[in-house]
């Protein structure tokens, strides 16, 4: 089970506000940890590790948490993992 945080602009109409309030009340709980593919050091494909105890991001105002059934890796992710395009690592 994977979760991700998605930013979303919400219309400030009375309908949108009341609809969001009712959704927030009916939401299920968010687990404290999630499964995540993590790169902690650059290297070959073995540098990509699947962690099952990765902290779930906090739900903030104006954002949603989406439960993913499937996920993929993009080419840019392989470039970051290999060190071709440097980035901050967790």
C-alpha positions in Angstrom: 0.0 0.0 0.0 1.5 3.3 -1.1 0.4 6.8 -0.2 1.4 10.1 -1.8 0.6 13.7 -1.0 -1.0 15.7 -3.8 -1.5 19.5 -3.7 -4.9 20.7 -4.8 -6.4 24.1 -5.2 -10.0 24.1 -3.8 -12.7 26.5 -5.0 -13.9 28.6 -2.1 -17.6 28.2 -2.8 -20.0 27.3 0.0 -20.7 24.0 -1.8 -17.0 23.1 -2.0 -16.5 24.0 1.7 -19.4 22.0 2.9 -18.5 19.0 0.6 -15.0 19.0 2.0 -16.1 19.2 5.6 -18.4 16.2 5.1 -15.5 14.2 3.4 -13.1 15.1 6.2 -15.5 13.7 8.8 -16.1 10.5 6.8 -12.4 9.8 6.0 -10.7 6.7 7.3 -7.6 7.0 9.4 -4.2 7.4 7.8 -1.6 4.9 8.9 1.6 6.3 10.6 3.8 4.4 8.1 3.7 3.4 4.4 5.5 1.4 1.9 7.9 3.5 -0.2 10.6 3.1 -2.8 13.5 5.1 -1.4 17.0 6.0 -2.7 19.3 6.7 0.2 22.5 6.6 -1.8 23.4 6.8 -5.5 24.3 3.6 -7.4 22.9 0.9 -9.6 19.4 -0.6 -9.3 20.3 -2.1 -5.9 20.4 1.4 -4.5 16.6 1.6 -4.8 15.1 0.0 -1.6 11.5 -0.7 -0.7 10.9 0.3 2.9 7.7 -0.7 4.6 8.1 1.6 7.6 8.5 5.0 5.8 6.7 7.8 7.7 3.4 8.9 6.0 3.4 12.6 5.2 1.2 14.8 7.5 -2.2 15.8 6.0 -2.1 19.6 5.7 -4.8 22.1 4.8 -5.4 22.3 1.1 -3.7 18.9 0.4 -5.0 15.3 0.1 -3.5 11.9 0.7 -4.1 9.4 -2.1 -3.9 5.6 -1.7 -2.1 4.1 -4.6 -2.6 0.6 -5.8 0.3 0.7 -8.3 3.3 2.9 -8.8 6.1 3.2 -11.4 9.5 4.6 -11.7 10.3 7.3 -14.4 13.5 7.6 -16.3 14.4 10.8 -14.3 14.2 8.6 -11.2 16.8 6.3 -12.6 19.0 9.3 -13.5 18.7 10.6 -9.9 19.4 7.1 -8.5 22.5 6.7 -10.6 23.8 10.1 -9.7 23.6 11.6 -13.2 21.4 14.4 -11.9 22.3 15.1 -8.3 19.6 15.7 -5.7 19.1 15.7 -2.0 18.8 12.2 -0.5 16.7 11.4 2.5 
